[in-house]
Amino acid sequence: MKEKLEQLKAEALDAFKRAEALSSLEALRVRYLGKKGELTAILKQMGKLAPEERPVIGQLANEVRTGIETAIESSRLLLEEKALEARLSAETLDVTIPGFRIPVGKKHPLSIVLDEVKDIFVGMGFSIAEGPEIELADYNFTKLNHGPAHPARDWQDTFYLTEDSRVLLRTQTSPVQTRVMETQSPPIRIISPGRVYRKDEVDATHSPMFHQIEGLVVDKNITMADLKGTLNAMVERLYGAGTKTRFRPHHFPFTEPSCEVDVQCFKCGGSGCPMCKSEGWIELLGAGMVHSNVFKACGVDSGVYSGFAFGVGLERMAMMRFNISDMRLFFENDMRFLAQF
């Protein structure tokens, strides 16, 4: 048995030296040291030895195992080094070969317009405010002077998340204004851009998820003239000097008086065309002076302070900015469309 062990060791060491790959080295390890390997087969015969021979053969077997394991590790390190050298050699770059032009991404048209609007209002002293998209009905409706029977609260228009109609996906970014008025003392000058959700069918001008930009100014002696001046400045910066606007009386629960703001049609110059439905004007946004009930709900003294608010759809602004007729193009991720911007 002693001769078998020494012969096994010699054969194994020779086989390891001739191994050319890590896979073949692993096969050799299993062959000699595995549970059904040659060393195990020899050790199973130790029961036939005399008692005084077993310690000697056992010690020799341990030395053989240790020698084989050491040889395996040495061969493994050598093969790994060779494999690394071969891989590095194969991956050598020829720096004289012309490179490939990598396509560069473009800003999304909604991001372009949003950044422009932010720059306009930050330049006028406004700050950016954000709020939760999962909102309480108290902030989304009640504090904004929407009565319990207001149509906007209907389940067919709003995504409610609880059966008691207390938690919902916000239908506007106006709740950010109420939260700001509750936590900040006037003067306040903010815009609050963000995603909003309504149960609208998807078509060229509607989507169940879209973006709004709300604005709020609260200070002493704020008037409708301040609102008109601010919005006219935004429109001229966004659509070009000389762009004409029209303010029409309207009704919103959270402002009084209220108005809708139209921009003269860019395509026909006000003479009438299919883009403006032959009216010469395109509706842009809603605005007005903050209602005293909203001030009261938010803890602002309407006897001292006044303010104005406005809200505009980002998609509508982008469609007018780039003369896009279908809102769905913003969300379809068609690279042919997005690459134009």
C-alpha positions as CSV (number, residue, x, y, z in Angstrom):
1,M,0.0,0.0,0.0
2,K,2.9,2.3,0.7
3,E,4.1,1.8,-2.9
4,K,0.6,2.5,-4.2
5,L,0.4,5.8,-2.3
6,E,3.8,6.9,-3.5
7,Q,3.0,5.9,-7.1
8,L,-0.3,7.7,-6.9
9,K,1.4,10.9,-5.7
10,A,3.9,10.8,-8.5
11,E,1.3,10.2,-11.2
12,A,-0.9,13.1,-9.8
13,L,2.0,15.6,-9.6
14,D,2.9,14.7,-13.2
15,A,-0.7,15.1,-14.4
16,F,-1.1,18.5,-12.7
17,K,2.0,19.8,-14.4
18,R,0.6,18.8,-17.8
19,A,-2.9,20.4,-17.2
20,E,-3.6,23.1,-19.7
21,A,-6.8,24.6,-18.4
22,L,-8.6,25.1,-15.1
23,S,-11.4,22.8,-16.1
24,S,-9.0,19.9,-16.7
25,L,-7.2,20.7,-13.4
26,E,-10.6,20.4,-11.6
27,A,-11.2,17.0,-13.3
28,L,-7.9,15.8,-12.1
29,R,-8.6,16.9,-8.5
30,V,-11.9,14.9,-8.6
31,R,-10.0,12.0,-10.1
32,Y,-7.4,11.8,-7.3
33,L,-9.1,13.4,-4.2
34,G,-12.8,13.0,-4.9
35,K,-15.1,10.8,-2.8
36,K,-14.8,8.2,-5.4
37,G,-11.2,9.1,-6.3
38,E,-8.1,7.0,-6.4
39,L,-6.8,8.1,-3.0
40,T,-10.1,7.2,-1.4
41,A,-10.0,3.8,-3.1
42,I,-6.6,3.0,-1.6
43,L,-7.5,4.2,1.9
44,K,-10.6,1.9,1.9
45,Q,-8.1,-1.0,2.0
46,M,-6.5,0.0,5.3
47,G,-8.8,-2.3,7.1
48,K,-6.8,-5.2,5.8
49,L,-3.6,-3.9,7.4
50,A,-2.1,-5.1,10.6
51,P,-2.8,-2.8,13.6
52,E,0.8,-1.7,13.8
53,E,1.0,-0.7,10.1
54,R,-2.1,1.5,10.1
55,P,-0.6,4.6,11.8
56,V,2.4,4.6,9.4
57,I,0.2,4.2,6.3
58,G,-2.3,6.8,7.7
59,Q,0.5,9.4,8.2
60,L,1.8,8.6,4.7
61,A,-1.7,9.0,3.2
62,N,-2.0,12.4,4.9
63,E,1.3,13.5,3.4
64,V,0.2,12.3,0.0
65,R,-3.1,14.3,0.3
66,T,-1.3,17.4,1.4
67,G,1.3,17.1,-1.4
68,I,-1.4,16.7,-4.0
69,E,-3.5,19.6,-2.7
70,T,-0.4,21.9,-2.7
71,A,0.4,20.9,-6.2
72,I,-3.2,21.6,-7.3
73,E,-3.1,25.0,-5.8
74,S,0.2,25.8,-7.5
75,S,-1.0,24.6,-10.8
76,R,-4.3,26.6,-10.4
77,L,-2.4,29.9,-9.7
78,L,-0.2,29.3,-12.7
79,L,-3.2,28.5,-15.0
80,E,-5.1,31.6,-13.7
81,E,-2.1,33.8,-14.5
82,K,-1.8,32.4,-18.0
83,A,-5.5,32.9,-18.6
84,L,-5.3,36.5,-17.5
85,E,-2.3,37.1,-19.8
86,A,-4.2,35.6,-22.7
87,R,-7.3,37.7,-22.0
88,L,-5.3,40.9,-21.7
89,S,-3.6,40.1,-24.9
90,A,-6.9,39.4,-26.7
91,E,-8.4,42.6,-25.3
92,T,-5.6,44.9,-26.5
93,L,-7.0,48.0,-28.1
94,D,-5.8,49.4,-31.4
95,V,-6.0,53.1,-30.7
96,T,-5.4,53.9,-34.4
97,I,-8.8,52.4,-35.4
98,P,-11.5,55.2,-35.7
99,G,-14.0,55.1,-32.9
100,F,-17.8,54.7,-33.2
101,R,-20.1,57.7,-32.8
102,I,-22.3,57.2,-29.8
103,P,-25.7,58.8,-30.1
104,V,-26.3,61.5,-27.5
105,G,-29.6,61.7,-25.7
106,K,-31.9,64.8,-25.9
107,K,-34.0,66.6,-23.4
108,H,-37.6,65.6,-23.4
109,P,-39.8,68.4,-24.7
110,L,-41.7,68.6,-21.4
111,S,-38.4,68.9,-19.5
112,I,-37.3,71.7,-21.9
113,V,-40.5,73.8,-21.3
114,L,-40.5,73.0,-17.5
115,D,-36.9,74.2,-17.2
116,E,-37.7,77.4,-19.2
117,V,-40.7,78.1,-16.9
118,K,-38.6,77.5,-13.8
119,D,-35.9,79.9,-15.1
120,I,-38.5,82.6,-15.8
121,F,-40.0,82.5,-12.3
122,V,-36.8,82.0,-10.4
123,G,-35.6,85.1,-12.2
124,M,-38.6,87.0,-10.8
125,G,-37.9,85.9,-7.2
126,F,-40.0,82.8,-7.0
127,S,-38.9,79.6,-5.3
128,I,-39.8,76.0,-6.2
129,A,-42.2,74.1,-3.9
130,E,-43.1,70.4,-4.0
131,G,-45.7,68.3,-2.3
132,P,-47.0,64.7,-2.1
133,E,-48.7,63.1,-5.1
134,I,-50.8,60.9,-2.7
135,E,-52.8,63.7,-1.0
136,L,-55.6,64.2,1.6
137,A,-58.9,65.4,0.3
138,D,-58.8,68.1,3.0
139,Y,-55.8,69.7,1.1
140,N,-56.9,68.8,-2.4
141,F,-60.5,70.0,-2.0
142,T,-61.7,71.3,1.3
143,K,-59.0,73.9,2.0
144,L,-59.3,75.1,-1.6
145,N,-63.0,76.0,-1.0
146,H,-64.4,72.9,-2.8
147,G,-67.7,72.2,-1.0
148,P,-68.8,68.6,-0.1
149,A,-71.0,68.4,-3.2
150,H,-68.5,69.9,-5.7
151,P,-68.4,67.9,-9.0
152,A,-64.6,67.6,-8.8
153,R,-65.0,65.3,-5.7
154,D,-67.0,62.8,-7.7
155,W,-65.6,59.2,-7.9
156,Q,-65.9,59.3,-11.7
157,D,-63.4,62.1,-11.9
158,T,-60.9,61.4,-9.1
159,F,-58.6,58.5,-8.2
160,Y,-59.5,57.8,-4.5
161,L,-57.3,55.4,-2.6
162,T,-59.6,54.8,0.4
163,E,-63.3,54.0,0.6
164,D,-64.0,57.1,2.8
165,S,-62.7,59.4,0.0
166,R,-60.1,60.9,2.4
167,V,-57.0,59.8,0.5
168,L,-56.5,60.3,-3.3
169,L,-54.1,60.9,-6.1
170,R,-53.9,64.7,-6.3
171,T,-56.0,66.2,-9.1
172,Q,-54.0,69.4,-9.1
173,T,-50.8,70.8,-7.6
174,S,-52.8,73.5,-5.8
175,P,-52.6,71.5,-2.5
176,V,-48.9,72.5,-2.4
177,Q,-50.1,76.1,-2.1
178,T,-52.2,75.3,0.9
179,R,-49.4,73.4,2.6
180,V,-47.0,76.3,2.0
181,M,-49.4,78.9,3.4
182,E,-49.9,76.8,6.5
183,T,-46.1,76.5,7.2
184,Q,-44.7,79.8,5.8
185,S,-45.6,83.4,6.7
186,P,-46.0,85.9,3.9
187,P,-44.5,87.2,1.7
188,I,-44.8,84.0,-0.4
189,R,-43.7,83.6,-4.0
190,I,-43.7,80.0,-5.2
191,I,-44.4,77.8,-8.2
192,S,-45.2,74.1,-7.7
193,P,-44.7,71.9,-10.7
194,G,-45.6,68.2,-10.6
195,R,-47.7,65.2,-11.8
196,V,-51.4,65.2,-11.3
197,Y,-54.1,62.5,-11.9
198,R,-57.7,62.6,-13.2
199,K,-60.0,60.0,-14.7
200,D,-59.8,61.2,-18.2
201,E,-59.9,59.0,-21.3
202,V,-56.7,59.0,-23.3
203,D,-56.9,61.1,-26.5
204,A,-55.0,63.8,-28.3
205,T,-55.6,66.4,-25.6
206,H,-56.3,64.3,-22.4
207,S,-54.5,61.8,-20.3
208,P,-55.2,60.3,-16.8
209,M,-51.7,61.5,-15.8
210,F,-50.3,64.9,-16.8
211,H,-48.3,67.8,-15.4
212,Q,-49.3,71.1,-13.9
213,I,-47.4,74.2,-12.8
214,E,-49.2,76.2,-10.1
215,G,-48.1,79.6,-9.0
216,L,-48.9,81.6,-5.8
217,V,-48.0,85.1,-4.5
218,V,-49.2,86.3,-1.1
219,D,-48.1,89.7,0.3
220,K,-49.5,93.0,1.2
221,N,-51.3,95.1,-1.5
222,I,-51.2,92.4,-4.2
223,T,-53.7,93.2,-7.0
224,M,-55.0,91.8,-10.2
225,A,-52.5,94.1,-12.0
226,D,-49.7,92.1,-10.4
227,L,-51.2,88.9,-11.7
228,K,-51.5,90.3,-15.3
229,G,-48.0,91.7,-15.3
230,T,-46.5,88.4,-14.0
231,L,-48.4,86.2,-16.5
232,N,-47.7,88.6,-19.4
233,A,-44.0,88.5,-18.6
234,M,-44.0,84.7,-18.5
235,V,-45.9,84.5,-21.9
236,E,-43.5,86.9,-23.6
237,R,-40.4,85.1,-22.3
238,L,-41.8,81.7,-23.3
239,Y,-43.4,82.5,-26.7
240,G,-41.6,85.7,-27.8
241,A,-41.8,89.4,-27.3
242,G,-45.1,90.9,-28.5
243,T,-47.2,87.8,-27.8
244,K,-50.7,88.9,-27.1
245,T,-52.8,87.6,-24.2
246,R,-56.5,87.9,-23.4
247,F,-58.0,87.7,-19.9
248,R,-61.6,86.4,-19.7
249,P,-63.8,86.3,-16.6
250,H,-64.3,82.8,-15.3
251,H,-65.0,80.9,-12.0
252,F,-62.7,78.8,-9.8
253,P,-63.6,77.8,-6.2
254,F,-60.3,79.0,-4.8
255,T,-60.0,82.4,-6.5
256,E,-62.3,85.5,-6.7
257,P,-62.3,87.2,-9.1
258,S,-61.1,84.5,-11.5
259,C,-60.1,84.5,-15.1
260,E,-58.9,82.4,-17.9
261,V,-55.9,83.5,-20.0
262,D,-55.7,83.0,-23.7
263,V,-52.8,83.5,-26.1
264,Q,-53.3,84.7,-29.6
265,C,-52.9,81.9,-32.1
266,F,-49.4,81.6,-33.3
267,K,-50.4,80.0,-36.6
268,C,-52.9,82.5,-37.9
269,G,-52.1,85.6,-35.8
270,G,-55.7,85.8,-34.6
271,S,-57.5,85.6,-37.9
272,G,-58.8,82.1,-37.2
273,C,-57.6,78.6,-38.3
274,P,-58.1,74.9,-37.4
275,M,-55.4,75.1,-34.7
276,C,-57.4,77.7,-32.7
277,K,-60.8,76.4,-33.9
278,S,-61.3,79.6,-35.9
279,E,-61.4,81.6,-32.7
280,G,-58.0,83.3,-33.1
281,W,-57.1,82.5,-29.4
282,I,-55.8,79.5,-27.6
283,E,-56.7,78.9,-24.0
284,L,-53.6,78.7,-21.8
285,L,-54.3,78.8,-18.1
286,G,-56.6,79.7,-15.3
287,A,-55.9,82.3,-12.6
288,G,-57.3,84.7,-10.1
289,M,-57.0,86.4,-6.7
290,V,-56.9,84.0,-3.8
291,H,-60.3,83.5,-2.2
292,S,-60.7,84.7,1.4
293,N,-62.0,81.3,2.4
294,V,-58.7,79.7,1.2
295,F,-56.8,82.2,3.3
296,K,-59.0,81.5,6.3
297,A,-58.5,77.7,5.9
298,C,-54.7,78.1,5.8
299,G,-54.5,80.6,8.7
300,V,-53.6,83.7,6.6
301,D,-55.2,87.0,7.6
302,S,-57.1,88.2,4.5
303,G,-57.5,91.6,6.1
304,V,-53.8,92.2,5.9
305,Y,-52.7,90.1,3.0
306,S,-53.9,89.4,-0.5
307,G,-52.6,87.2,-3.3
308,F,-53.0,85.7,-6.7
309,A,-52.7,82.1,-8.0
310,F,-52.6,80.5,-11.4
311,G,-52.4,77.0,-12.8
312,V,-51.2,75.9,-16.2
313,G,-50.9,72.4,-17.8
314,L,-47.3,71.7,-18.8
315,E,-48.4,69.6,-21.7
316,R,-50.5,72.4,-23.1
317,M,-47.6,74.8,-22.9
318,A,-45.3,72.4,-24.6
319,M,-47.8,71.7,-27.4
320,M,-48.1,75.4,-28.0
321,R,-44.4,75.9,-27.7
322,F,-43.5,73.3,-30.3
323,N,-46.7,73.2,-32.3
324,I,-47.6,69.6,-31.3
325,S,-51.1,68.5,-31.9
326,D,-51.3,65.2,-30.0
327,M,-50.4,64.9,-26.3
328,R,-49.9,61.2,-26.5
329,L,-46.6,61.8,-28.4
330,F,-45.1,63.0,-25.1
331,F,-45.6,59.6,-23.4
332,E,-45.0,57.1,-26.2
333,N,-41.1,57.3,-26.1
334,D,-40.8,57.2,-29.9
335,M,-37.2,58.2,-30.5
336,R,-38.1,59.6,-33.9
337,F,-40.3,62.2,-32.2
338,L,-38.0,62.9,-29.2
339,A,-34.9,63.3,-31.4
340,Q,-36.4,66.4,-32.9
341,F,-35.9,68.4,-29.7
